[in-house]
Amino acid sequence: MDYDYLLYLAVILISTKLLGLVTRRAHMPQVVGALAAGLVLGPACFGLLHSSTFLNQISEIGVIVLMFMAGLETDTEELKRSGLASFIIALMGVLIPLAGGFGVAMACHVASPDLPSSELLQNVFIGIILTATSVSITVETLKEMGKVSTKAGTAILGAAIIDDILGIIALTVITSMADPSTNIFFVLLKIVGFFLFAVVFGIAFGFIMQKWASLYPRPNRRHVILTFAFCLIMSFCAEHFFGVADITGAYVAGLILSHSTKQEVIYREFDTVSYLLVAPVFFASIGLKVELSSMSRSLLVFTGLLLIVAILSKIIGCGLGAKMMKYSTKESMQIGIGMISRGEVALIVANKGEALGLIGDSLYAPIVVTVVITTIITPILLKVAFKDKKTAAA
């Protein structure tokens, strides 16, 4: 048996913590340091570590835990109030990046004639990739700043969930055009089915938790184990049976338990697990995926343009949607910035497109670079956007 993974984990934990402390000294979120650790250790810099199945699986658990904690911390009353606003923000945050990505792909002529899909579908798919939003990094940054339950923070979380659903619909439409075996109506039906399942399963689990609490009134580890199992089951069912992202299932599980009498205990225990192992591995693994050696000059130009469009399209699209729903200019900017990060969601979409012949192998590097850079700059920009003028003056 190969035990190198033990050394890899130790190196990741030490490096993410050290660079996290450095970035905190520079008045930036510690998550930036964790992301930078992946870049420094990975193929983009020293090449000491490489992405592996084991690290990818640990990082997947990491993002599930982060989203579950975000659900636990979400103000559900504020989420209800911002429901329509979240939908408009998400819709604008899908349409404008879709158009922007399509335009860049068209202008740079990145479509490959060797692929079975048409040039039009390949260009549209680049836009589909840019519609993705990974709220995990934003959640961690908002947690550090204590801004998860703010009006803007709640809108970001709500919009990200709806963005995920709209992204699934868009992905389904484009893949059905490339793969006739995919039935759009059936996929949409499964999405609705997931939320019905979440309501029924959530009520049943809430009843079980209530009975459990009556038997064991004092908070203990059994509550935490039971809720973790619930989170994992919701994540699995979302992905496996309904075709909805597992992180959406985790977030909904957290929402269901956000009013539990054991909410504080559950959150505290999960925060320890997240800080100790899964979150550092998740953040570092993103940087480990970057490989720059295979990129030509034309691909570097395409990468630069794609990155600019990826950033501006979310700020403009989501910010415009927020302004339409009467958010202040500052809140609109905060929401737009909070939706920039593409993270693992864009990589999942890219993998799907590569399997169906919608993008070539050569385009994977520009997409990964765009994902990593948007992931790194999001917490930095959020720190600036949420800065209190009184604190800054002091």
C-alpha positions in Angstrom: 0.0 0.0 0.0 1.2 3.5 -0.9 1.3 5.8 2.2 2.3 8.9 0.4 -1.1 10.4 0.9 -0.3 10.8 4.6 2.7 13.0 3.8 0.6 14.9 1.2 -2.1 15.7 3.8 0.5 16.8 6.3 2.2 19.1 3.7 -1.2 20.6 2.7 -2.4 21.2 6.3 0.9 22.9 7.3 1.2 25.0 4.1 -2.4 26.2 4.0 -2.2 27.2 7.6 1.1 29.0 7.3 0.1 30.9 4.1 -3.3 31.5 5.7 -1.6 33.3 8.6 0.5 35.3 6.1 -2.6 36.5 4.2 -4.4 37.3 7.5 -1.4 39.5 8.4 -1.9 41.2 5.0 -5.6 41.8 6.1 -6.9 39.3 3.6 -9.1 36.2 4.3 -7.1 33.1 5.2 -8.8 31.2 2.4 -6.6 33.1 0.0 -3.5 31.6 1.6 -5.0 28.1 1.4 -5.7 28.6 -2.4 -2.2 30.0 -2.9 -0.7 27.0 -1.1 -2.2 24.7 -3.8 -0.7 26.9 -6.6 2.7 26.9 -4.9 2.8 23.2 -4.2 1.2 22.1 -7.5 2.3 21.8 -11.1 1.9 25.5 -11.7 4.9 26.2 -9.4 7.1 23.7 -7.7 5.2 20.5 -8.7 5.6 18.9 -5.2 2.0 17.7 -5.1 -0.5 16.6 -7.8 -4.2 16.2 -7.9 -5.3 12.7 -7.1 -8.6 10.7 -6.6 -8.0 10.6 -2.8 -7.5 14.4 -2.5 -10.5 15.1 -4.9 -12.7 12.9 -2.7 -11.6 14.6 0.5 -12.1 18.0 -1.1 -15.6 17.0 -2.2 -16.5 16.2 1.4 -14.9 19.6 2.3 -17.2 21.5 0.0 -20.2 19.5 1.2 -19.4 20.4 4.8 -18.9 24.1 4.0 -22.3 24.2 2.2 -24.0 22.4 5.1 -22.6 24.9 7.5 -23.7 27.7 5.3 -27.3 26.3 5.4 -27.1 26.0 9.2 -26.1 29.7 9.5 -28.6 31.1 7.0 -31.3 33.3 8.2 -34.3 31.5 6.7 -36.7 34.5 7.3 -34.4 36.7 5.3 -34.1 34.1 2.7 -37.9 34.0 2.3 -38.0 37.8 2.0 -35.2 37.7 -0.7 -36.7 34.8 -2.7 -37.8 36.8 -5.7 -34.7 39.0 -5.6 -32.5 35.9 -5.5 -34.2 34.5 -8.6 -33.7 37.8 -10.5 -30.1 38.1 -9.4 -29.4 34.5 -10.4 -31.2 34.9 -13.8 -29.2 37.9 -14.7 -26.1 36.2 -13.4 -26.7 33.4 -15.9 -27.8 35.3 -19.0 -25.0 37.8 -19.1 -22.1 35.4 -18.5 -23.6 33.0 -21.0 -23.6 35.8 -23.7 -20.1 36.9 -22.6 -18.6 33.5 -22.8 -20.2 32.8 -26.2 -18.9 36.1 -27.5 -15.3 35.4 -26.4 -15.3 31.9 -27.8 -16.7 33.2 -31.1 -14.1 36.0 -31.3 -11.1 33.7 -30.5 -12.3 30.9 -32.8 -11.6 28.2 -30.2 -14.1 25.7 -31.6 -12.4 22.5 -32.8 -13.4 21.0 -36.1 -12.3 17.6 -34.9 -15.1 17.4 -32.3 -18.5 15.8 -33.2 -20.5 18.8 -32.0 -21.0 22.0 -34.2 -19.0 25.2 -33.8 -22.1 26.9 -32.5 -22.7 24.4 -29.7 -19.0 24.5 -28.7 -19.1 28.3 -28.4 -22.4 28.2 -26.4 -20.9 25.7 -24.1 -18.1 28.0 -23.1 -20.8 30.5 -22.1 -22.5 27.7 -20.1 -19.3 27.1 -18.1 -19.2 30.8 -17.2 -22.8 30.7 -15.8 -21.6 28.5 -13.0 -21.2 29.9 -9.5 -19.4 28.2 -6.6 -20.5 29.8 -3.4 -18.2 27.7 -1.2 -15.3 30.2 -1.2 -17.7 33.1 -0.7 -19.3 31.3 2.3 -15.9 30.7 3.9 -15.0 34.4 3.4 -18.3 35.7 4.7 -18.0 33.4 7.8 -14.6 34.9 8.5 -16.0 38.4 8.3 -19.3 37.5 10.2 -21.4 38.6 7.2 -23.3 35.3 6.2 -26.6 36.5 7.7 -26.5 40.0 6.2 -28.9 41.1 3.6 -26.3 40.8 0.9 -24.9 37.5 2.3 -28.4 35.9 2.3 -29.1 37.1 -1.2 -25.8 35.6 -2.4 -26.6 32.2 -0.9 -30.2 32.2 -2.3 -29.0 33.4 -5.7 -26.2 30.8 -5.8 -28.7 27.9 -5.2 -31.1 29.2 -8.0 -28.0 29.8 -10.2 -27.1 26.2 -9.7 -30.6 25.1 -10.9 -30.6 27.4 -13.9 -27.2 26.2 -14.7 -28.4 22.6 -14.7 -31.2 23.5 -17.0 -28.9 25.3 -19.4 -26.4 22.4 -19.3 -29.3 20.0 -19.9 -30.5 21.9 -22.9 -27.0 22.1 -24.5 -26.1 18.5 -23.8 -29.4 17.3 -25.1 -28.6 19.0 -28.4 -25.3 17.1 -28.4 -26.7 13.9 -26.9 -30.2 13.0 -28.2 -30.6 10.4 -25.4 -31.0 13.2 -22.8 -34.7 14.2 -22.2 -35.0 17.8 -21.1 -38.5 17.4 -19.6 -37.4 14.4 -17.5 -34.4 16.4 -16.1 -36.7 19.3 -15.2 -39.1 16.9 -13.5 -36.2 15.5 -11.5 -35.2 18.9 -10.3 -38.7 19.6 -9.0 -38.8 16.1 -7.5 -35.6 16.8 -5.5 -37.2 19.8 -3.7 -40.3 17.8 -3.0 -38.2 15.0 -1.6 -36.2 17.5 0.5 -39.4 18.8 2.1 -40.8 15.3 2.9 -37.4 13.9 4.1 -36.7 17.1 6.0 -40.0 16.8 7.9 -39.4 13.2 8.7 -35.8 13.9 9.8 -37.0 16.8 11.9 -39.4 14.5 13.7 -36.6 12.0 14.3 -34.4 14.7 15.7 -37.2 15.9 18.0 -37.7 12.4 19.4 -34.0 12.0 19.8 -33.7 15.3 21.7 -36.5 14.2 24.1 -34.5 11.0 24.8 -31.2 12.7 25.1 -31.9 16.4 26.1 -28.2 17.2 26.7 -26.2 18.0 23.5 -23.9 15.1 22.6 -21.9 13.7 19.7 -24.8 11.4 18.7 -26.7 14.5 17.4 -23.7 15.6 15.3 -23.2 12.1 13.9 -26.9 11.8 13.0 -26.9 15.2 11.3 -23.7 14.5 9.4 -25.3 11.3 8.1 -28.4 13.3 7.1 -26.2 15.8 5.2 -24.4 13.1 3.3 -27.6 11.3 2.4 -29.2 14.5 1.1 -26.0 15.2 -0.9 -26.0 11.7 -2.4 -29.7 11.7 -3.2 -29.5 15.1 -4.9 -26.7 14.0 -7.2 -27.5 10.4 -7.7 -31.3 10.3 -8.1 -32.2 13.9 -9.1 -29.2 15.2 -11.1 -28.9 18.2 -8.8 -25.4 19.2 -7.5 -24.5 17.4 -4.2 -23.6 20.8 -2.7 -27.2 21.9 -3.2 -28.3 18.9 -1.2 -25.9 19.7 1.6 -27.1 23.4 1.7 -30.7 22.3 1.8 -29.9 19.9 4.7 -28.3 22.8 6.6 -31.4 24.9 6.0 -33.7 22.2 7.3 -31.6 22.0 10.5 -31.1 25.8 10.9 -34.0 26.0 13.4 -33.0 23.0 15.4 -32.5 23.5 19.1 -29.0 21.8 18.6 -28.0 24.2 15.8 -25.2 25.8 17.8 -23.7 22.5 18.9 -23.9 21.0 15.4 -22.3 24.1 13.9 -19.5 24.2 16.4 -18.6 20.5 15.9 -18.7 20.8 12.1 -16.5 23.9 12.2 -13.9 21.8 13.9 -14.0 19.1 11.3 -13.9 21.7 8.5 -11.0 23.6 10.0 -9.0 20.5 10.9 -9.0 18.7 7.6 -11.6 18.9 4.8 -11.6 22.7 4.1 -7.8 23.1 3.7 -7.7 20.1 1.4 -10.6 21.5 -0.7 -9.0 24.9 -1.1 -5.5 23.6 -1.9 -6.9 21.0 -4.4 -8.2 23.8 -6.6 -4.7 25.2 -7.0 -3.3 21.7 -7.7 -5.3 21.4 -10.8 -3.5 24.3 -12.6 -1.0 23.3 -15.3 0.3 26.1 -17.5 3.0 24.4 -19.6 0.6 23.1 -22.3 -0.8 26.6 -23.2 0.0 28.3 -26.5 0.1 32.0 -27.0 -3.4 32.1 -28.6 -4.7 30.1 -25.6 -3.1 32.5 -23.2 -4.9 35.4 -25.0 -8.2 33.4 -24.8 -7.6 32.7 -21.1 -7.0 36.4 -20.4 -10.2 37.4 -22.2 -12.2 34.6 -20.6 -11.0 35.6 -17.2 -12.0 39.3 -17.7 -15.4 38.3 -19.0 -15.9 35.8 -16.1 -15.3 38.5 -13.6 -17.2 41.4 -15.1 -20.2 39.4 -16.3 -21.0 38.2 -12.8 -20.5 41.7 -11.2 -22.6 43.4 -13.9 -25.2 40.7 -14.3 -25.8 39.9 -10.6 -25.2 43.5 -9.6 -27.8 44.7 -12.1 -30.3 42.1 -10.9 -29.8 43.3 -7.3 -30.3 47.0 -8.4 -33.5 45.9 -10.1 -34.7 44.5 -6.8 -33.9 47.8 -4.9 -30.7 46.8 -3.2 -28.3 49.6 -2.6 -25.3 50.2 -4.8 -22.9 48.9 -2.2 -25.1 45.8 -1.6 -25.4 45.2 -5.4 -21.6 45.3 -5.7 -21.2 42.9 -2.8 -23.6 40.5 -4.3 -22.0 40.7 -7.8 -18.5 40.1 -6.3 -19.8 37.2 -4.1 -21.0 35.4 -7.3 -17.7 35.6 -9.2 -16.1 32.4 -8.0 -16.6 29.5 -10.3 -14.8 26.8 -8.3 -15.6 23.1 -8.6 -19.0 23.8 -10.3 -17.4 25.1 -13.5 -14.9 22.1 -13.5 -17.8 19.7 -13.2 -19.6 21.3 -16.1 -16.3 21.3 -18.1 -15.8 17.6 -17.5 -19.3 16.9 -18.7 -18.7 18.9 -21.9 -15.4 17.2 -22.5 -17.1 13.8 -22.2 -19.8 14.8 -24.7 -17.3 16.4 -27.2 -18.5 20.0 -26.5 -14.9 21.2 -25.7 -11.5 20.0 -26.7 -8.7 18.9 -24.3 -6.8 22.1 -25.1 -9.5 24.3 -23.6 -9.4 22.6 -20.2 -6.3 24.5 -19.1 -7.8 28.0 -19.7 -11.0 27.0 -17.9 -9.0 25.7 -14.9 -6.9 28.9 -14.8 -10.1 31.0 -14.9 -11.6 28.9 -12.1 -8.6 29.2 -9.9 -8.1 33.0 -10.4 -11.8 33.8 -9.9 -11.7 31.7 -6.8 -8.6 33.5 -5.4 -9.7 37.1 -6.2 -13.3 36.6 -4.9 -12.4 36.7 -1.1 -10.0 39.6 -1.7 -12.6 41.7 -3.5 -15.3 40.6 -0.9 -13.0 41.9 1.9 -12.9 45.3 0.2 -16.6 45.3 -0.7 -17.7 44.6 2.9 -15.2 46.9 4.5 -16.8 49.2 7.0 -15.9 52.8 6.5 -15.7 53.4 10.2 -13.3 50.5 10.7 -11.2 51.5 7.7 -10.9 55.1 9.1 -9.9 53.7 12.5 
